[in-house]
């Protein structure tokens, strides 16, 4: 079984992890109510998706 010969230093470990960043979510605008929403998802404010009412939203 392969075992590391030396301990990996904190600096070396952190250099490897520099690209593990969380990305900002893409936000689009609902064409029906003009509120921000995630793309390819039903609008949580009006319940529309692709020009159709998919959910009944209580106000």
Backbone as CSV, one residue per row, in Angstrom:
resi,resn,N_x,N_y,N_z,CA_x,CA_y,CA_z,C_x,C_y,C_z
1,UNK,0.838,-1.182,0.000,0.000,0.000,0.000,0.885,1.248,0.000
2,UNK,0.550,2.229,-0.804,1.334,3.454,-0.892,1.049,4.340,0.307
3,UNK,2.122,4.763,0.944,2.016,5.622,2.128,2.924,6.820,1.903
4,UNK,2.473,8.053,2.220,3.340,9.217,2.045,4.586,9.114,2.920
5,UNK,5.724,9.505,2.353,6.979,9.438,3.101,7.081,10.581,4.098
6,UNK,6.513,11.737,3.752,6.564,12.912,4.627,5.163,13.519,4.767
7,UNK,4.979,14.232,5.856,3.719,14.928,6.088,3.586,16.080,5.077
8,UNK,2.399,16.246,4.509,2.150,17.356,3.596,1.920,18.607,4.435
9,UNK,2.710,19.647,4.149,2.618,20.867,4.946,1.290,21.588,4.702
10,UNK,0.925,22.449,5.620,-0.327,23.214,5.488,-0.304,24.074,4.232
11,UNK,0.843,24.660,3.941,0.952,25.511,2.756,0.728,24.709,1.477
12,UNK,1.371,23.560,1.397,1.234,22.737,0.195,-0.198,22.228,0.046
13,UNK,-0.803,21.829,1.154,-2.193,21.363,1.125,-3.121,22.482,0.680
14,UNK,-2.919,23.680,1.211,-3.793,24.808,0.879,-3.587,25.294,-0.557
15,UNK,-2.366,25.175,-1.072,-2.135,25.524,-2.474,-2.950,24.616,-3.389
16,UNK,-3.061,23.371,-3.043,-3.819,22.425,-3.849,-5.313,22.755,-3.809
17,UNK,-5.773,23.294,-2.709,-7.199,23.579,-2.525,-7.622,24.975,-2.994
18,UNK,-6.733,25.741,-3.582,-7.073,27.123,-3.948,-8.187,27.203,-4.972
19,UNK,-8.377,26.162,-5.763,-9.388,26.193,-6.813,-10.732,25.658,-6.354
20,UNK,-10.873,25.264,-5.098,-12.130,24.725,-4.562,-13.009,25.853,-4.068
21,UNK,-13.409,26.733,-4.956,-14.184,27.894,-4.530,-15.664,27.686,-4.815
22,UNK,-16.492,28.233,-3.973,-17.929,28.235,-4.236,-18.217,29.345,-5.247
23,UNK,-19.076,29.064,-6.217,-19.401,30.049,-7.242,-20.718,30.738,-6.912
24,UNK,-20.843,31.976,-7.362,-22.100,32.687,-7.196,-23.152,32.059,-8.101
25,UNK,-24.373,31.887,-7.600,-25.404,31.293,-8.457,-25.812,32.263,-9.566
26,UNK,-26.112,31.705,-10.731,-26.606,32.523,-11.834,-28.044,32.910,-11.523
27,UNK,-28.372,34.167,-11.703,-29.722,34.648,-11.391,-30.311,35.270,-12.652
28,UNK,-31.505,34.841,-12.996,-32.217,35.426,-14.125,-33.461,36.135,-13.595
29,UNK,-34.190,36.756,-14.492,-35.384,37.515,-14.118,-36.609,36.783,-14.646
30,UNK,-37.606,36.646,-13.816,-38.858,36.019,-14.236,-39.549,36.956,-15.236
31,UNK,-39.905,36.456,-16.419,-40.551,37.328,-17.399,-41.975,37.716,-17.017
32,UNK,-42.588,36.979,-16.103,-43.967,37.260,-15.708,-44.029,38.333,-14.620
33,UNK,-43.273,38.153,-13.526,-43.386,39.091,-12.395,-42.128,39.942,-12.200
34,UNK,-41.074,39.695,-12.989,-39.822,40.460,-12.969,-39.052,40.356,-11.653
35,UNK,-39.301,39.316,-10.897,-38.525,39.048,-9.691,-37.333,38.156,-10.048
36,UNK,-36.249,38.227,-9.268,-35.105,37.357,-9.552,-35.430,35.899,-9.248
37,UNK,-34.882,34.987,-10.074,-35.096,33.560,-9.868,-33.911,32.793,-10.422
38,UNK,-33.772,31.534,-10.016,-32.732,30.678,-10.566,-33.183,30.185,-11.941
39,UNK,-32.260,30.080,-12.899,-32.651,29.636,-14.230,-33.115,28.188,-14.241
40,UNK,-34.027,27.868,-15.139,-34.585,26.523,-15.325,-35.348,26.038,-14.103
41,UNK,-35.937,26.944,-13.353,-36.722,26.585,-12.176,-37.997,27.418,-12.149
42,UNK,-38.994,26.919,-11.451,-40.259,27.625,-11.316,-40.041,28.855,-10.444
43,UNK,-40.652,29.957,-10.816,-40.560,31.182,-10.022,-41.316,30.974,-8.719
44,UNK,-40.655,31.234,-7.601,-41.311,31.005,-6.314,-42.272,32.128,-5.930
45,UNK,-42.255,33.233,-6.664,-43.147,34.342,-6.355,-44.479,34.242,-7.088
46,UNK,-44.436,33.800,-8.360,-45.679,33.752,-9.130,-46.041,32.341,-9.602
47,UNK,-45.111,31.385,-9.533,-45.406,30.009,-9.908,-45.348,29.740,-11.404
48,UNK,-44.773,30.644,-12.175,-44.688,30.471,-13.628,-43.394,29.787,-14.025
49,UNK,-43.467,29.014,-15.118,-42.282,28.436,-15.745,-42.578,28.266,-17.223
50,UNK,-41.756,28.852,-18.070,-41.915,28.814,-19.529,-43.299,29.280,-19.966
51,UNK,-43.795,30.349,-19.362,-45.066,30.941,-19.767,-46.297,30.231,-19.284
52,UNK,-46.157,29.223,-18.414,-47.310,28.493,-17.900,-47.337,28.547,-16.391
53,UNK,-48.534,28.541,-15.821,-48.657,28.449,-14.380,-48.452,27.001,-13.965
54,UNK,-47.437,26.763,-13.162,-47.096,25.409,-12.744,-47.499,25.191,-11.289
55,UNK,-47.338,26.222,-10.474,-47.675,26.135,-9.052,-48.699,27.195,-8.694
56,UNK,-49.543,26.858,-7.774,-50.442,27.848,-7.193,-49.752,28.446,-5.988
57,UNK,-49.452,29.747,-6.053,-48.710,30.418,-4.990,-49.669,31.230,-4.152
58,UNK,-49.617,31.023,-2.839,-50.447,31.816,-1.915,-49.754,33.144,-1.660
59,UNK,-50.533,34.199,-1.577,-49.948,35.519,-1.334,-50.122,35.982,0.075
